[in-house]
Amino acid sequence: MSPAPYRVHRLIQDLNRDPRLVDTFMRDPEAVFQVYGITENERQLLRDGAPRALMTLGVHPNLQMKFLRIRASGGGGPSPLESYLRDLEQG
């Protein structure tokens, strides 16, 4: 597993620090992805947001948890527990 590209880590770190960016991300993630130069493959994995997808990207475990918390906080996505359980079921 290779480390995630810097742009992916930067996005998650900025989401963790800036509630306004989180609001924008929840409304229109594609616009945020474009600003950070996230590739289509990375976008798909981030849209999925499951722990296995984040591991595939090489996202550091601490940033994985931060991203899962952000998504669960108001994006209507699965909670970290739901994502984890879904990931376990999928093997």
Order of alpha helices (4+ residues) and beta strands (2+ residues): alpha-alpha-alpha-alpha-alpha-alpha-alpha
